[in-house]
């Protein structure tokens, strides 16, 4: 279930920024970035995003399933 919420975080990130949180030149590089689990929240765009939106995104994209937000 928490992987579904991670996917929601990816979609929300794309809706806000217009790009995926994990990117690369090919599938292998993208998967390596996913495994690292470090989404980029730097840059001028993210300074305009509300603290609440950033908070939920970080909770949804947390690599640690024990710390990732749940639907409950």
N, CA and C atoms as an extended XYZ file, in Angstrom:
216
Properties=species:S:1:pos:R:3:atomname:S:1:resname:S:1:resid:I:1 pbc="F F F"
N         0.811       -1.193        0.000 N   UNK     1
C         0.000        0.000        0.000 CA  UNK     1
C         0.859        1.264        0.000 C   UNK     1
N         1.969        1.221        0.740 N   UNK     2
C         2.795        2.417        0.796 CA  UNK     2
C         3.496        2.700       -0.522 C   UNK     2
N         3.677        1.662       -1.352 N   UNK     3
C         4.263        1.923       -2.674 CA  UNK     3
C         3.280        2.709       -3.523 C   UNK     3
N         1.981        2.517       -3.302 N   UNK     4
C         0.978        3.306       -4.015 CA  UNK     4
C         1.082        4.779       -3.629 C   UNK     4
N         1.339        5.043       -2.358 N   UNK     5
C         1.485        6.418       -1.904 CA  UNK     5
C         2.774        7.033       -2.444 C   UNK     5
N         3.829        6.240       -2.561 N   UNK     6
C         5.065        6.728       -3.182 CA  UNK     6
C         4.765        7.142       -4.615 C   UNK     6
N         4.000        6.324       -5.315 N   UNK     7
C         3.615        6.652       -6.698 CA  UNK     7
C         2.799        7.940       -6.752 C   UNK     7
N         1.932        8.148       -5.781 N   UNK     8
C         1.176        9.401       -5.714 CA  UNK     8
C         2.122       10.583       -5.531 C   UNK     8
N         3.173       10.374       -4.752 N   UNK     9
C         4.179       11.418       -4.565 CA  UNK     9
C         4.892       11.756       -5.863 C   UNK     9
N         5.194       10.739       -6.650 N   UNK    10
C         5.835       10.961       -7.951 CA  UNK    10
C         4.900       11.775       -8.848 C   UNK    10
N         3.638       11.400       -8.880 N   UNK    11
C         2.662       12.116       -9.713 CA  UNK    11
C         2.502       13.562       -9.236 C   UNK    11
N         2.405       13.763       -7.929 N   UNK    12
C         2.268       15.109       -7.384 CA  UNK    12
C         3.489       15.960       -7.715 C   UNK    12
N         4.665       15.373       -7.604 N   UNK    13
C         5.909       16.080       -7.953 CA  UNK    13
C         5.849       16.535       -9.407 C   UNK    13
N         5.427       15.655      -10.291 N   UNK    14
C         5.332       15.993      -11.722 CA  UNK    14
C         4.287       17.087      -11.944 C   UNK    14
N         3.154       17.007      -11.262 N   UNK    15
C         2.111       18.021      -11.419 CA  UNK    15
C         2.606       19.401      -10.982 C   UNK    15
N         3.391       19.443       -9.931 N   UNK    16
C         3.890       20.718       -9.428 CA  UNK    16
C         5.043       21.246      -10.279 C   UNK    16
N         5.992       20.378      -10.633 N   UNK    17
C         7.223       20.850      -11.272 CA  UNK    17
C         7.262       20.687      -12.787 C   UNK    17
N         6.433       19.778      -13.306 N   UNK    18
C         6.468       19.516      -14.742 CA  UNK    18
C         7.554       18.553      -15.164 C   UNK    18
N         8.223       17.937      -14.191 N   UNK    19
C         9.268       16.951      -14.491 CA  UNK    19
C         9.263       15.868      -13.410 C   UNK    19
N         9.806       14.703      -13.715 N   UNK    20
C         9.811       13.633      -12.712 CA  UNK    20
C        10.854       13.894      -11.621 C   UNK    20
N        10.613       13.354      -10.425 N   UNK    21
C        11.570       13.555       -9.331 CA  UNK    21
C        12.869       12.770       -9.516 C   UNK    21
N        12.823       11.734      -10.318 N   UNK    22
C        13.998       10.897      -10.567 CA  UNK    22
C        14.190       10.825      -12.070 C   UNK    22
N        15.332       11.297      -12.542 N   UNK    23
C        15.545       11.393      -13.973 CA  UNK    23
C        16.908       10.836      -14.344 C   UNK    23
N        17.065       10.503      -15.589 N   UNK    24
C        18.322        9.994      -16.113 CA  UNK    24
C        18.254        9.895      -17.617 C   UNK    24
N        19.387        9.540      -18.221 N   UNK    25
C        19.468        9.442      -19.681 CA  UNK    25
C        18.823        8.168      -20.215 C   UNK    25
N        18.691        7.165      -19.343 N   UNK    26
C        18.095        5.894      -19.762 CA  UNK    26
C        17.429        5.236      -18.548 C   UNK    26
N        16.764        4.110      -18.793 N   UNK    27
C        16.037        3.433      -17.707 CA  UNK    27
C        16.947        3.035      -16.561 C   UNK    27
N        18.150        2.591      -16.875 N   UNK    28
C        19.081        2.163      -15.833 CA  UNK    28
C        19.426        3.328      -14.904 C   UNK    28
N        19.708        4.484      -15.479 N   UNK    29
C        20.038        5.656      -14.673 CA  UNK    29
C        18.838        6.115      -13.838 C   UNK    29
N        17.659        6.045      -14.429 N   UNK    30
C        16.457        6.434      -13.687 CA  UNK    30
C        16.254        5.512      -12.487 C   UNK    30
N        16.406        4.214      -12.697 N   UNK    31
C        16.250        3.265      -11.590 CA  UNK    31
C        17.299        3.476      -10.508 C   UNK    31
N        18.509        3.857      -10.902 N   UNK    32
C        19.551        4.147       -9.921 CA  UNK    32
C        19.153        5.354       -9.070 C   UNK    32
N        18.567        6.355       -9.702 N   UNK    33
C        18.111        7.538       -8.969 CA  UNK    33
C        16.951        7.188       -8.037 C   UNK    33
N        16.060        6.332       -8.488 N   UNK    34
C        14.948        5.882       -7.639 CA  UNK    34
C        15.501        5.168       -6.415 C   UNK    34
N        16.492        4.313       -6.617 N   UNK    35
C        17.090        3.572       -5.495 CA  UNK    35
C        17.742        4.516       -4.492 C   UNK    35
N        18.345        5.588       -4.969 N   UNK    36
C        18.937        6.584       -4.054 CA  UNK    36
C        17.843        7.263       -3.239 C   UNK    36
N        16.702        7.487       -3.883 N   UNK    37
C        15.559        8.062       -3.184 CA  UNK    37
C        15.687        9.523       -2.814 C   UNK    37
N        16.495       10.271       -3.530 N   UNK    38
C        16.718       11.686       -3.218 CA  UNK    38
C        16.076       12.569       -4.280 C   UNK    38
N        14.864       13.008       -4.040 N   UNK    39
C        14.197       13.928       -4.957 CA  UNK    39
C        14.777       15.326       -4.742 C   UNK    39
N        14.856       16.100       -5.815 N   UNK    40
C        15.453       17.440       -5.765 CA  UNK    40
C        14.365       18.477       -5.498 C   UNK    40
N        14.512       19.184       -4.396 N   UNK    41
C        13.584       20.255       -4.041 CA  UNK    41
C        14.293       21.604       -4.007 C   UNK    41
N        15.365       21.741       -4.784 N   UNK    42
C        16.090       23.005       -4.833 CA  UNK    42
C        15.667       23.785       -6.072 C   UNK    42
N        15.969       25.044       -6.082 N   UNK    43
C        15.663       25.890       -7.225 CA  UNK    43
C        14.519       26.838       -6.942 C   UNK    43
N        14.363       27.813       -7.804 N   UNK    44
C        13.363       28.859       -7.577 CA  UNK    44
C        11.918       28.352       -7.545 C   UNK    44
N        11.612       27.341       -8.321 N   UNK    45
C        10.239       26.805       -8.318 CA  UNK    45
C         9.832       26.355       -6.923 C   UNK    45
N        10.713       25.597       -6.268 N   UNK    46
C        10.361       25.014       -4.972 CA  UNK    46
C        10.273       26.055       -3.864 C   UNK    46
N        10.855       27.229       -4.078 N   UNK    47
C        10.724       28.322       -3.101 CA  UNK    47
C         9.319       28.907       -3.138 C   UNK    47
N         8.607       28.701       -4.254 N   UNK    48
C         7.249       29.223       -4.408 CA  UNK    48
C         6.189       28.234       -3.937 C   UNK    48
N         6.584       26.998       -3.716 N   UNK    49
C         5.646       25.946       -3.294 CA  UNK    49
C         5.415       26.070       -1.788 C   UNK    49
N         4.186       25.903       -1.380 N   UNK    50
C         3.843       26.052        0.036 CA  UNK    50
C         4.578       25.029        0.899 C   UNK    50
N         4.852       25.382        2.139 N   UNK    51
C         5.496       24.441        3.063 CA  UNK    51
C         4.680       23.161        3.233 C   UNK    51
N         3.362       23.277        3.192 N   UNK    52
C         2.502       22.097        3.354 CA  UNK    52
C         2.654       21.142        2.179 C   UNK    52
N         2.741       21.694        0.965 N   UNK    53
C         2.919       20.849       -0.219 CA  UNK    53
C         4.284       20.173       -0.188 C   UNK    53
N         5.306       20.906        0.199 N   UNK    54
C         6.647       20.308        0.310 CA  UNK    54
C         6.664       19.206        1.361 C   UNK    54
N         5.994       19.452        2.470 N   UNK    55
C         5.945       18.465        3.553 CA  UNK    55
C         5.301       17.159        3.090 C   UNK    55
N         4.151       17.261        2.430 N   UNK    56
C         3.471       16.039        1.988 CA  UNK    56
C         4.292       15.323        0.921 C   UNK    56
N         4.927       16.078        0.019 N   UNK    57
C         5.768       15.459       -1.007 CA  UNK    57
C         6.912       14.688       -0.377 C   UNK    57
N         7.584       15.292        0.575 N   UNK    58
C         8.718       14.625        1.232 CA  UNK    58
C         8.259       13.384        1.991 C   UNK    58
N         7.074       13.447        2.579 N   UNK    59
C         6.537       12.285        3.293 CA  UNK    59
C         6.132       11.177        2.327 C   UNK    59
N         5.593       11.552        1.172 N   UNK    60
C         5.189       10.557        0.173 CA  UNK    60
C         6.401        9.913       -0.503 C   UNK    60
N         7.454       10.680       -0.729 N   UNK    61
C         8.621       10.178       -1.453 CA  UNK    61
C         9.712        9.625       -0.537 C   UNK    61
N         9.409        9.490        0.739 N   UNK    62
C        10.399        8.947        1.672 CA  UNK    62
C        10.743        7.513        1.279 C   UNK    62
N        12.022        7.245        1.116 N   UNK    63
C        12.477        5.918        0.703 CA  UNK    63
C        12.192        4.863        1.779 C   UNK    63
N        12.260        5.268        3.028 N   UNK    64
C        12.034        4.365        4.159 CA  UNK    64
C        10.531        4.125        4.335 C   UNK    64
N        10.088        2.915        4.031 N   UNK    65
C         8.652        2.618        4.107 CA  UNK    65
C         8.101        2.750        5.527 C   UNK    65
N         8.949        2.587        6.520 N   UNK    66
C         8.500        2.743        7.903 CA  UNK    66
C         8.215        4.204        8.221 C   UNK    66
N         8.888        5.109        7.552 N   UNK    67
C         8.712        6.544        7.800 CA  UNK    67
C         7.784        7.195        6.779 C   UNK    67
N         7.507        6.509        5.683 N   UNK    68
C         6.632        7.058        4.650 CA  UNK    68
C         5.213        7.168        5.182 C   UNK    68
N         4.555        8.241        4.817 N   UNK    69
C         3.186        8.481        5.239 CA  UNK    69
C         2.284        7.337        4.729 C   UNK    69
N         1.264        7.024        5.504 N   UNK    70
C         0.331        5.970        5.092 CA  UNK    70
C        -1.025        6.588        4.775 C   UNK    70
N        -1.881        5.827        4.151 N   UNK    71
C        -3.226        6.313        3.837 CA  UNK    71
C        -4.059        6.490        5.100 C   UNK    71
N        -3.745        5.713        6.123 N   UNK    72
C        -4.479        5.835        7.383 CA  UNK    72
C        -4.197        7.168        8.027 C   UNK    72
